[in-house]
Amino acid sequence: MNNKILYLIIILLIVSTAYAKKDIKIYKSIEFKNLKYISKYEIIDKVDINFKGKNIIIDMNSLDKVLNEMPIVNSFKLSELNESLIVSIIENQPIFLLGIRDGEKNTLIELDKECRLISFNRAHALNIPLIIASKEDIRNNMISSRLKSFLSMIQGLHQTNLNVINDVLEIDYTDVNKTKVLLKGRRTLFVLRPDNEAFAKLNYAAGYFDRIKYYPHTFTILDNFGIIE
């Protein structure tokens, strides 16, 4: 009998009988393609997989289930090439990172451009601002209409020439009438209304403080003036 075939038979025999009802396959390697936000280890950690010598023993049903249950995975395709498993994934792009505040606890949630929840307690995308909202703004994995409207406004600002929107580090939206904004590289806490006009004034104020190289602790933006603290 071919030594390679004999070796594979031995591998299969030492695998627990618990695998009998599973779709078990053996590969030399697993390659994940097109991953930009998800780590391959985030997937592998959830899959029924074992390593025996240079072989990878994997339950394909488990892999299929894990990928189907990850909202950040838009679609995927499994294929084989030269004893390797190829996992090609199309991801849902994280657009918003939310911190849902419940007392002293914050739960991280990522949303796509349609404001659908695509991940919990994990930040996949870099360089997107953290938006803090209250626990009342999410119910049954759905965000409230007021938060969705606010996020839509923020998304719209990215389509304008408002430079400051690209410098936003954190937005505290827990008080819907008094939004607090932190900008990259500035120590100032900006307090303003959550509307387009107020963010346009924020753009002007941030530019002014940059020019004079002065950053107050707090700057509250009102209709026709601002208050420095």
TAMOGI-V688515 format. One record per residue. N is the residue number from 1. RES is the residue in one letter. SS is DSSP state (h for helix, s for strand, l for the rest). PHI is phi in radians with two decimals (* if undefined). PSI is psi in whole degrees, 0 to 359 (* if undefined). Layout:
N/RES/SS/PHI/PSI, N/RES/SS/PHI/PSI
This chain:
1/M/l/*/140, 2/N/l/-0.98/131, 3/N/h/-1.04/325, 4/K/h/-1.15/317, 5/I/h/-1.14/318, 6/L/h/-1.07/319, 7/Y/h/-1.11/318, 8/L/h/-1.14/324, 9/I/h/-1.13/318, 10/I/h/-1.09/318, 11/I/h/-1.03/314, 12/L/h/-1.13/324, 13/L/h/-1.22/329, 14/I/h/-1.47/349, 15/V/l/-1.25/139, 16/S/l/-0.95/148, 17/T/h/-1.12/348, 18/A/h/-1.10/342, 19/Y/h/-1.46/355, 20/A/l/-0.98/323, 21/K/l/-1.70/13, 22/K/l/-1.89/162, 23/D/l/-1.58/83, 24/I/s/-1.53/132, 25/K/s/-2.36/155, 26/I/s/-2.08/131, 27/Y/s/-2.31/162, 28/K/l/-1.49/332, 29/S/s/-2.79/163, 30/I/s/-2.20/127, 31/E/s/-2.04/126, 32/F/s/-1.76/128, 33/K/s/-1.96/148, 34/N/l/1.26/15, 35/L/l/-1.31/123, 36/K/l/-2.02/324, 37/Y/l/-1.93/321, 38/I/l/-1.47/140, 39/S/l/-1.50/142, 40/K/h/-1.06/331, 41/Y/h/-1.23/332, 42/E/h/-1.09/328, 43/I/h/-1.42/309, 44/I/h/-1.04/323, 45/D/l/-1.05/337, 46/K/l/-1.75/352, 47/V/l/-1.66/147, 48/D/l/-1.32/99, 49/I/s/-2.50/142, 50/N/s/-2.37/156, 51/F/s/-2.11/123, 52/K/s/-2.16/105, 53/G/l/1.09/236, 54/K/l/-1.69/10, 55/N/s/-1.86/149, 56/I/s/-1.98/120, 57/I/s/-1.82/118, 58/I/s/-2.31/139, 59/D/s/-1.50/109, 60/M/h/-1.14/329, 61/N/h/-1.12/322, 62/S/h/-1.15/315, 63/L/h/-1.07/315, 64/D/h/-1.06/318, 65/K/h/-1.14/315, 66/V/h/-1.06/313, 67/L/h/-1.15/323, 68/N/h/-1.22/335, 69/E/l/-1.67/1, 70/M/l/-1.65/108, 71/P/l/-1.04/336, 72/I/l/-1.31/346, 73/V/s/-1.54/114, 74/N/s/-1.33/313, 75/S/s/-2.79/164, 76/F/s/-2.66/160, 77/K/s/-2.44/133, 78/L/s/-1.88/133, 79/S/s/-2.55/169, 80/E/s/-2.18/144, 81/L/s/-2.70/118, 82/N/l/0.90/52, 83/E/l/1.15/17, 84/S/s/-2.00/146, 85/L/s/-1.65/126, 86/I/s/-1.87/120, 87/V/s/-1.94/106, 88/S/s/-1.74/125, 89/I/s/-2.19/137, 90/I/s/-1.89/122, 91/E/s/-1.67/155, 92/N/l/-1.46/125, 93/Q/l/-1.32/125, 94/P/l/-1.23/125, 95/I/l/-1.86/322, 96/F/s/-2.17/140, 97/L/s/-1.98/116, 98/L/s/-1.84/143, 99/G/s/-1.99/104, 100/I/s/-1.46/113, 101/R/s/-1.56/127, 102/D/s/-2.34/92, 103/G/l/1.20/238, 104/E/l/-1.59/358, 105/K/s/-1.76/136, 106/N/s/-2.07/130, 107/T/s/-1.88/122, 108/L/s/-1.40/134, 109/I/s/-2.43/135, 110/E/s/-1.87/142, 111/L/s/-2.12/151, 112/D/l/-1.59/187, 113/K/l/-1.15/342, 114/E/l/-1.61/8, 115/C/l/1.10/32, 116/R/l/-1.63/142, 117/L/s/-1.24/126, 118/I/s/-2.14/352, 119/S/s/-2.85/154, 120/F/s/-2.16/138, 121/N/l/0.95/33, 122/R/l/-2.71/134, 123/A/l/-1.84/115, 124/H/l/-1.63/323, 125/A/l/-1.62/141, 126/L/l/-1.72/159, 127/N/l/1.08/31, 128/I/l/-2.06/142, 129/P/l/-1.21/152, 130/L/s/-1.52/126, 131/I/s/-1.96/115, 132/I/s/-1.59/127, 133/A/s/-2.27/166, 134/S/s/-1.52/162, 135/K/h/-1.11/338, 136/E/h/-1.20/346, 137/D/h/-1.54/5, 138/I/s/-2.50/130, 139/R/s/-2.48/130, 140/N/l/0.90/45, 141/N/l/1.12/21, 142/M/s/-2.16/136, 143/I/s/-1.49/156, 144/S/l/-1.22/160, 145/S/h/-1.14/325, 146/R/h/-1.19/320, 147/L/h/-1.21/320, 148/K/h/-1.08/321, 149/S/h/-1.14/319, 150/F/h/-1.13/316, 151/L/h/-1.13/324, 152/S/h/-1.11/321, 153/M/h/-1.12/315, 154/I/h/-1.07/317, 155/Q/h/-1.09/322, 156/G/h/-1.16/325, 157/L/h/-1.12/332, 158/H/l/-1.22/343, 159/Q/l/-1.56/357, 160/T/l/-1.74/184, 161/N/l/-1.68/24, 162/L/l/-1.35/102, 163/N/h/-1.06/324, 164/V/h/-1.13/334, 165/I/h/-1.11/332, 166/N/h/-1.39/350, 167/D/h/-1.77/1, 168/V/s/-1.19/126, 169/L/s/-1.73/319, 170/E/s/-2.67/141, 171/I/s/-2.20/124, 172/D/s/-1.71/109, 173/Y/l/-1.89/20, 174/T/l/-1.19/331, 175/D/l/-1.86/104, 176/V/l/-1.16/347, 177/N/l/-1.73/351, 178/K/l/-2.51/81, 179/T/s/-1.32/139, 180/K/s/-1.97/130, 181/V/s/-2.19/133, 182/L/s/-1.93/137, 183/L/s/-1.94/152, 184/K/l/-1.07/133, 185/G/l/1.32/5, 186/R/l/-2.15/144, 187/R/l/-1.55/349, 188/T/l/-1.25/136, 189/L/s/-1.64/115, 190/F/s/-1.63/131, 191/V/s/-2.02/126, 192/L/s/-2.75/168, 193/R/l/-1.30/151, 194/P/l/-1.49/67, 195/D/l/-2.51/169, 196/N/h/-1.04/317, 197/E/h/-1.10/317, 198/A/h/-1.14/322, 199/F/h/-1.22/329, 200/A/h/-1.14/321, 201/K/h/-1.21/326, 202/L/h/-1.08/320, 203/N/h/-1.04/316, 204/Y/h/-1.17/315, 205/A/h/-1.11/316, 206/A/h/-1.09/318, 207/G/h/-1.11/321, 208/Y/h/-1.12/312, 209/F/h/-1.12/327, 210/D/h/-1.11/320, 211/R/h/-1.19/320, 212/I/h/-1.61/359, 213/K/l/1.00/43, 214/Y/l/-2.35/131, 215/Y/l/-2.30/104, 216/P/l/-1.17/166, 217/H/l/-1.13/314, 218/T/s/-2.41/140, 219/F/s/-2.32/115, 220/T/s/-1.69/122, 221/I/s/-1.64/118, 222/L/l/-1.93/189, 223/D/l/-1.05/306, 224/N/l/-2.09/5, 225/F/l/-2.78/175, 226/G/s/-2.27/158, 227/I/s/-2.04/124, 228/I/s/-1.67/134, 229/E/l/-2.23/*
